[in-house]
Structures are given as structure tokens and as C-alpha cells.
């Protein structure tokens, strides 16, 4: 019976391609299910043979560890170079959106605190 290796919901295309490449390189048989028309399932990459699943899982864990480290290094580099937008930059780019989000946060916090003040 097949086992799911990777649910493709919210998975970037390059990551799915990398998974296909390392499965092919390791000689692990797999197949893919595509997302359905209504968005209920997102598709996935399945390992065809149960006996290959532990080895595929080890390869997947190693791949995700290297991808995580690469992403963290890219984030740290962008942060140190000042390429990440902070709250000030977002406010300059779209002040109405930032004010709207802050107002929504204050509204929800007020609704959450309302019972406390009414029951006091």
C-alpha cells in the first residue's frame, strides 16, 4: 500500500521538483495525485512501496533540513542588508492598509475584553 510522502498544499513548485529529482536519483518509485477541481484535495507525492518509505522519509528529512538552513541564511542576509520591509516601510507603501489592520486588531481585542468589563 502506498504512503504519502508530501502533501502538495502550499508547497512551492521548486520544492516539489526537488523532491521528484531526489526520489528519481535514489531510484524510489513514486506517483503523484493532482489537486481536484474544487480545491478539496491539493494532491500529493506518494511512495509506491511501503518498504521504500523509511528511506524516502530520511531523504526528505535531509532535504528539508538543508532547505530550511538555506532559507534562514537568505532571510538573515536580506535582514542584514535592509531588504526586508518593516512596519515603517509598509506604512509608507500602503498607509490605509496598515491603519485598517491595526483598527481590526484593536476591534477584535476590544470584543475579547468586552465580557470582562461587562461582568465586573
Protein Blocks (a to p, Z undefined) as FASTA:
>chain_A
ZZdfbdcehiafklmmmmmmmmmmnopacddddddfkomagbjaddfblklmmmmmmmmm
mmmmmmmmmmmmmmmmmmmnopaccfklmmmmmmmlmmmmmmmmmmmmmmmmmmmmmmZZ
